[in-house]
Amino acid sequence: MRYEEVGPGTGCPASGAPVRTLPRNDPRQYDDLADEWWDPDGAFAMLHWLAEARAALVPSATRPGAVLVDLGCGAGLLAPRVAGKGYRHVGVDLVRSALRQAAAHGVQPINADAAAVPLADHCADVVAAGELLEHVPDWPEVVAEAARVLRPGGTLVLDTLNATALSRLLAVRVAERLPGVPRGIHDPRLFVDSRALVRECARHGIHLRVRGVRPGSWSVVRWLVGRAVGRVRPGPGLRDSGPERYPPRIVPTWSAAVLYQGWGTKER
Ligand SMILES: C[S@@+](CC[C@H](N)C(=O)[O-])C[C@H]1O[C@@H](n2cnc3c(N)ncnc32)[C@H](O)[C@@H]1O
């Protein structure tokens, strides 16, 4: 394994500690960034904001023992946001260091590929796939697995990056130049065309609705200022889990060309 020294603004340890150079989208990057998951101002800050928005699309459980399967759960950032909704939260991920943290937040961990989930057909009332599909080599396989484990009447919720030139520009070329954003975490060749995703879900009996989302501009400015001056206040669901802060809001936007949410019910 090759190592190189990296400086500040790479999303890697700022001390100049040796960091592995890995291919784009290599899951081992999540091991190297393991300490960042639960830092709401860290390299994965935006995942916190997206988890909040995704949780808002998760309905409350309608039966005792309801199960939410969280594909590519990472360190379980969704867990505190859905904790009051009545689900047993099962998380599936390739990366053990992330799963250990998810388990510490009440997620039942399964170390597996989201394209081959060791769970029974129709066991899930909700399947979540937050910021996962743009990381897998064959996203239709993961959609097929999501549909297989989802019971009829169950809900699929997801968010991902669109396969457009604008998305590649903003999410990779621009974002990776910003301070604190990990480099190489995305492979733009894996981004997911929203219309193809809707068609694929329909093939599996899921009528997926899609909308573009983005961080609210003012809330990001307020967060950046708060982070710069260290003045923070609590965000919903996080009051007991860290310092006070102002988390930015993810808001709907007119275009799904970059970042989008999808949600829908499995009809058959
Ligand atoms: C961008 S993170 C999102 C994590 C989490 N869903 C969230 O929003 O906080 C992507 C996650 O997907 C996982 N992942 C990538 N490919 C995967 C695969 N084929 N099967 C399962 N997990 C995968 C990674 O390990 C990582 O934890």
The ligand as an SDF file (V2000), in Angstrom:
LIG
                    3D

 27 29  0  0  0  0  0  0  0  0999 V2000
  -21.5080    7.9800    1.7780 C   0  0  0  0  0  0  0  0  0  0  0  0
  -21.5790    6.7120    2.9470 S   0  0  0  0  0  0  0  0  0  0  0  0
  -23.2640    6.8620    3.5190 C   0  0  0  0  0  0  0  0  0  0  0  0
  -23.4690    6.2350    4.8640 C   0  0  0  0  0  0  0  0  0  0  0  0
  -24.8500    6.4020    5.4620 C   0  0  0  0  0  0  0  0  0  0  0  0
  -25.8810    5.8560    4.6160 N   0  0  0  0  0  0  0  0  0  0  0  0
  -25.1090    7.8520    5.7600 C   0  0  0  0  0  0  0  0  0  0  0  0
  -25.8190    8.4910    4.9770 O   0  0  0  0  0  0  0  0  0  0  0  0
  -24.5740    8.3430    6.7450 O   0  0  0  0  0  0  0  0  0  0  0  0
  -21.6410    5.2640    1.9470 C   0  0  0  0  0  0  0  0  0  0  0  0
  -21.6540    3.9860    2.7500 C   0  0  0  0  0  0  0  0  0  0  0  0
  -21.9550    2.9000    1.8720 O   0  0  0  0  0  0  0  0  0  0  0  0
  -21.1170    1.8250    2.2000 C   0  0  0  0  0  0  0  0  0  0  0  0
  -21.0240    0.9760    1.0160 N   0  0  0  0  0  0  0  0  0  0  0  0
  -20.4040    1.2380   -0.1460 C   0  0  0  0  0  0  0  0  0  0  0  0
  -20.5660    0.2250   -1.0000 N   0  0  0  0  0  0  0  0  0  0  0  0
  -21.3110   -0.7040   -0.3560 C   0  0  0  0  0  0  0  0  0  0  0  0
  -21.8270   -1.9750   -0.7100 C   0  0  0  0  0  0  0  0  0  0  0  0
  -21.6220   -2.5160   -1.9140 N   0  0  0  0  0  0  0  0  0  0  0  0
  -22.5490   -2.6550    0.1990 N   0  0  0  0  0  0  0  0  0  0  0  0
  -22.7670   -2.1320    1.4420 C   0  0  0  0  0  0  0  0  0  0  0  0
  -22.3080   -0.9340    1.8330 N   0  0  0  0  0  0  0  0  0  0  0  0
  -21.5960   -0.2300    0.9480 C   0  0  0  0  0  0  0  0  0  0  0  0
  -19.8290    2.4660    2.6220 C   0  0  0  0  0  0  0  0  0  0  0  0
  -19.0590    1.5870    3.4030 O   0  0  0  0  0  0  0  0  0  0  0  0
  -20.3380    3.6750    3.4020 C   0  0  0  0  0  0  0  0  0  0  0  0
  -20.5430    3.3560    4.7510 O   0  0  0  0  0  0  0  0  0  0  0  0
  1  2  1  0
  2  3  1  0
  2 10  1  0
  3  4  1  0
  4  5  1  0
  5  6  1  0
  5  7  1  0
  7  8  2  0
  7  9  1  0
 10 11  1  0
 11 12  1  0
 11 26  1  0
 12 13  1  0
 13 14  1  0
 13 24  1  0
 14 15  1  0
 14 23  1  0
 15 16  2  0
 16 17  1  0
 17 18  1  0
 17 23  2  0
 18 19  1  0
 18 20  2  0
 20 21  1  0
 21 22  2  0
 22 23  1  0
 24 25  1  0
 24 26  1  0
 26 27  1  0
M  CHG  2   2   1   9  -1
M  END
$$$$
